[in-house]
């Protein structure tokens, strides 16, 4: 069997194009194909918007991959298989594929599922990940707060409607970063009030990007609908 190309999962940071690593840029220049995620056909890709100033003019083959926003298992499985086979067709032709993903490819990333499915269906494909700056670190920088010092404990959790689980993580850690918090924002705000942590919280949307928004007084957010790419930082011992 002839060798396939290599699949690279490349983290490109949370939004600011200048936070792309030198290695990420080199791999984009050297790759045969640059793949990027999109929610639906024709939709603007956030990952592509981060890297397009680097990819424009490179003459690379650009491969948009659809990742539908649904919990329907049958729809997801069908689309994932289709997406993996799209990428594999390029790899089987001996082409190296760079899959760009916002943040880091190994932290709540679409690439985790891509790599897992590729390994299951085509285990001969070499897979390499390249770390990127996560939205968590981007938020710490933009807010000007340390995430941890000394023996302090940090939790990075996805937002969930399990109220008791969210309460436990807030009580047990010195700093909590809640990813994609918009979908349960009001519930989390209620918990912050109950735990007297409202002044310890801040919320950031599309951190470091040109569309970034920061709320240091989270009381103002009750009842509001925020972007999908929104996180909350709760830092005990001082305002976030």
C-alpha positions in Angstrom: 0.0 0.0 0.0 1.4 3.4 -0.9 2.0 5.9 1.9 -0.7 8.4 2.6 -0.3 12.1 3.3 -0.2 13.3 6.9 -3.2 14.9 8.7 -2.2 17.9 10.8 -4.5 19.3 13.4 -3.2 22.9 13.8 -4.4 25.2 16.6 -4.7 28.8 15.3 -5.6 30.6 18.5 -8.8 32.2 19.8 -9.3 34.9 17.2 -6.4 37.4 16.8 -4.5 36.3 13.7 -1.2 37.5 15.3 -1.6 34.7 17.9 -0.9 32.0 15.2 2.4 30.3 15.9 5.3 30.3 13.6 4.9 26.5 13.2 1.3 26.8 12.3 2.2 29.3 9.6 5.0 27.1 8.2 2.7 24.1 8.0 0.1 26.1 6.1 2.7 27.2 3.6 4.0 23.7 3.2 0.6 21.8 3.1 -1.1 20.7 -0.1 -4.5 21.2 1.3 -5.9 23.5 4.1 -9.1 22.2 5.6 -11.3 24.3 7.8 -14.6 23.7 9.7 -17.9 25.4 8.9 -21.4 25.0 10.5 -23.2 24.7 7.2 -22.6 25.1 3.5 -22.0 28.7 2.6 -21.6 29.8 6.2 -18.6 31.9 7.1 -16.0 29.9 8.9 -14.6 31.5 12.1 -11.4 29.4 11.8 -10.9 30.5 8.2 -11.4 34.1 9.1 -8.5 33.9 11.5 -6.1 32.5 8.9 -7.3 33.9 5.6 -4.8 36.7 5.6 -2.1 34.1 5.7 -3.7 31.6 3.2 -4.7 34.2 0.6 -2.1 34.2 -2.2 -0.6 30.8 -1.2 -2.5 29.0 -4.0 -3.5 26.2 -1.7 -6.4 23.9 -2.2 -9.0 25.0 0.4 -11.4 22.3 1.7 -14.4 23.5 3.7 -15.8 20.8 5.9 -19.4 20.8 7.3 -19.9 20.1 11.0 -23.7 20.6 11.6 -24.8 22.0 15.0 -27.2 19.2 16.0 -27.4 16.5 18.7 -29.1 14.1 16.3 -26.8 11.1 16.4 -27.8 9.7 13.0 -27.3 13.1 11.3 -23.9 13.5 13.0 -22.6 10.0 12.2 -23.6 10.3 8.6 -21.9 13.8 8.3 -18.8 12.8 10.2 -18.3 9.7 7.9 -18.7 11.9 4.9 -16.3 14.6 6.2 -13.6 12.1 7.1 -13.8 10.5 3.7 -13.5 13.9 2.1 -10.2 14.4 3.9 -9.1 10.9 3.4 -9.5 11.2 -0.4 -6.8 14.0 -0.3 -4.6 12.0 2.0 -4.9 8.8 -0.1 -3.6 10.9 -3.0 -0.4 11.5 -1.1 -1.4 15.1 -0.1 -0.7 16.5 3.3 -3.7 18.2 4.9 -3.6 20.9 7.5 -6.9 21.1 9.5 -7.1 24.5 11.1 -9.1 24.8 14.3 -9.6 27.8 16.6 -7.9 27.5 20.0 -6.0 24.3 20.6 -6.7 21.0 18.7 -6.7 18.9 21.9 -9.0 21.1 24.1 -12.7 20.8 23.2 -11.9 20.9 19.5 -13.6 19.6 16.4 -10.3 18.0 15.5 -10.5 15.5 18.4 -13.4 13.9 16.7 -11.8 14.1 13.3 -8.7 12.4 14.5 -10.6 9.7 16.3 -12.8 8.9 13.3 -9.9 9.0 10.9 -7.9 6.6 13.1 -10.9 4.2 13.3 -11.6 4.2 9.6 -8.1 4.7 8.2 -5.6 3.8 10.9 -2.7 4.0 8.4 -3.0 7.8 8.2 -0.3 9.6 10.3 -1.9 12.2 12.5 0.0 15.1 14.1 -1.3 17.9 16.4 0.2 21.4 16.7 -0.8 23.3 19.9 -2.4 26.7 19.7 -3.4 29.4 22.2 -6.7 28.5 23.7 -9.6 30.9 24.4 -9.0 30.3 28.1 -5.5 31.8 27.9 -6.7 34.5 25.6 -9.4 35.5 28.1 -6.9 35.6 31.0 -4.7 38.0 28.9 -7.6 40.3 27.8 -9.1 40.4 31.3 -5.7 41.0 32.9 -6.1 38.2 35.5 -4.0 35.2 36.5 -5.7 31.9 36.2 -3.7 30.2 39.0 -0.8 30.9 41.4 0.9 28.6 43.8 -1.3 25.8 44.9 -4.6 27.2 43.5 -6.8 24.9 41.5 -8.3 25.7 38.1 -11.3 24.0 36.4 -12.1 24.3 32.7 -15.6 23.0 32.1 -18.2 23.1 29.3 -21.5 24.8 30.2 -24.2 22.3 31.2 -27.8 22.7 32.5 -26.9 20.4 35.4 -27.2 23.0 38.1 -25.8 20.9 40.9 -22.7 20.0 38.9 -22.1 23.6 38.1 -22.5 24.6 41.7 -20.0 21.9 42.8 -17.3 23.0 40.3 -17.7 26.7 41.4 -17.4 25.8 45.1 -14.4 23.4 44.6 -12.0 25.5 42.6 -10.2 28.8 42.9 -10.7 29.7 39.3 -13.4 28.3 37.0 -13.6 28.8 33.2 -17.0 28.0 31.8 -16.9 27.5 28.0 -19.9 28.2 25.8 -21.7 29.6 28.8 -24.3 31.5 26.7 -26.8 28.6 26.6 -27.1 28.5 30.4 -26.1 32.0 31.3 -29.1 32.9 33.5 -28.8 29.7 35.5 -25.1 30.4 36.1 -25.8 34.0 37.1 -28.3 32.7 39.7 -25.6 30.4 41.1 -23.1 33.2 41.3 -25.6 35.3 43.3 -26.2 32.4 45.7 -22.5 31.7 46.1 -21.7 35.5 46.4 -19.3 35.2 43.4 -21.0 37.8 41.1 -18.1 40.3 41.5 -15.6 37.5 40.8 -16.9 36.8 37.3 -16.4 38.3 33.8 -17.7 37.2 30.4 -15.9 37.4 27.1 -17.2 36.7 23.6 -14.9 35.9 20.6 -11.9 36.7 22.7 -9.0 38.5 21.1 -10.8 38.9 17.7 -12.1 42.1 16.1 -15.6 41.1 17.3 -14.5 40.7 21.0 -16.9 41.9 23.7 -16.1 41.9 27.4 -18.5 42.3 30.4 -16.9 42.8 33.8 -20.3 43.5 35.4 -22.1 40.3 34.6 -25.3 41.5 36.3 -26.1 43.3 33.1 -26.3 40.0 31.2 -29.4 38.5 32.8 -31.8 37.6 30.0 -29.5 38.5 27.2 -28.6 36.2 24.3 -24.9 36.1 23.6 -22.7 34.5 20.8 -21.9 30.8 20.9 -18.2 31.5 21.4 -18.7 33.0 24.8 -16.9 32.0 28.0 -17.0 33.1 31.7 -14.0 33.4 34.0 -14.8 33.1 37.8 -11.7 34.1 39.8 -12.1 33.9 43.6 -10.1 36.3 45.7 -10.8 39.3 43.5 -12.8 40.4 40.5 -12.1 38.6 37.3 
